[in-house]
């Protein structure tokens, strides 16, 4: 009940800014993932999933860190938020790894499979973070409080 009272209702503009930030930071995570995947593809003979998994892990660590602080501005318990994101990846990772393996073995281009997988990850991870991981803690960290204070002073 207390969480519902503290829940912040975002305006359409705030939601659009949140989506834009998530996409921008996810592009950074995507670069990390794609560069790692490319290096492993070009420098090793590893199968698809052994190139995909390390690149995904590096991407997730970066994305979790920056989106928690700057996109969702959440002061939520980090281990709990991390556990929720890990649970999402317990579903997403095996599914995307298996489907990517099937697609590449069927002749699909490795890079095309990686890009499609990354886009699916972008959309589903945003929804999971927005409506499950951070739903009751958006705009609760010190950065959000500072912005709120500055906005109140301007008014």
N, C-alpha and C positions, 0 to 999 in steps of 0.2 A: 504494500500500500504506500509506503514512504517513497519507494522508487517512482511510482506513478505521479506523486506530488512534485518530485524533483525533475521529472521528464520535461525536456525543452521542446516546445513546438517550433519547428523551423518554418520560416516564411518561404514562399516559392523562390525568392532570390537567394536566400541562404542555402536552400537545397541545391539550386543550380551551381552556386559557388562550391558547395561540398562535392558535387559530382565532378566539376571541373578540376578541383584539387586532387580528387581521387584518381582521375584519369591522368593528370600530369605526373603525379608521383608514381603511378603504375607504369607510365612510360619509362621512367627511370628504372624501375624494377624490371621492366621488359627488356631494356638495354642490357642490364646485368645478366638476365636470363639468356638473351639471344647471343651475347658475346661469349658467355660461358659455353652454351650449346655449340656455337660455331667453332670455338677453339677445340672442344672435345671431338667435334665431327671431323675437323681438318687435321688434327694432330694424333688421333687415335683410331683404332679399329673397333672401338666399343660398339655394342648394339645400341639401338635407339634408346631403350629405357635407361641404360647406364650413362647416356649423355644427357637425357632429359631430367632425371632425378636430381643430380647435383645442381644443375642450372635452376631448377624449380626451388630448391631449398634456399639457395642464395637470394633469389628473387623475393621469396616469402619473408625472409628475415628483414630485408631492407624495407619492403612494403609495409609490414606490420609496424615497424618502428616509426616511420615517418607519417603514416596515415593515422596512427593512434594519436600522435602529438599534434599534427598540423591540420588534418582533414576533419577528424571527429573531435579533436581537442578534448580527449577523454582522460579523466583522472581515475578511471576504474582500476581495480586490482589487476596489475599486469599479469601475474600467473593465471588468473581466471580467464582474462581476455585471450591470453596465449593458448590456453587449453581449448577454448571455444574455436579459435582459428585452427588449431591442430585437429580438432574433431571434423571441421569442414574438410581439411586436407586428407583426413583418413578416408573420406568418401571420394573427393575429387582426384587425388593422386592415383589410387589404383585404377579408377575408371579411365582417367585420361591416359595413363601409361598403357593400359591394355588396349584401348581404342587406337592410340597412336602407334603401338606395335602392330596391330592388325592392319592399319592403314598403310604404314610404311612397307610391311611385308607384302601387301597387295600391289605395291608399285607406286603409291602416292609419294610425292616429293617430301623429303624429310623437313625441309624448311617451311613448306606450305602447311604441313601437319602441325609444326611447332607454332606457327602464327595463328592458325585457327584455334588451337588449344589455348594459347595465351589470351585470345579475345574472349573465349568462353570463361576463362578464369577471371578476367577483368569484370565481366558482368556479374557472375555468380558471387565472387568474393565481395564486391560492393554491396550486394543485397544482403549477404550474410552479416557483414560488418555493420551495416546501417540498421538492420532490423532485428539483429540478434545479439551480436557481440557488444555493440555500444549503444543500443537503443535507449537505455535509461541513464546514460552518462555522457551524452553529447554536450559539448561546451561546458565542461566541468573542471578542466585543468587550469593552471595558473595563467596560461596564455589567453584563454577565453575570458577569464575573470578580469584580466587586465584590459582586454578589448571592450568588455561591457562597461568597465569603469570609465574608460576614455570616452565612450559613446554617451554615457550619462552626463559627463562633464561638458560635452559639446552641446547638449540639449538645454 
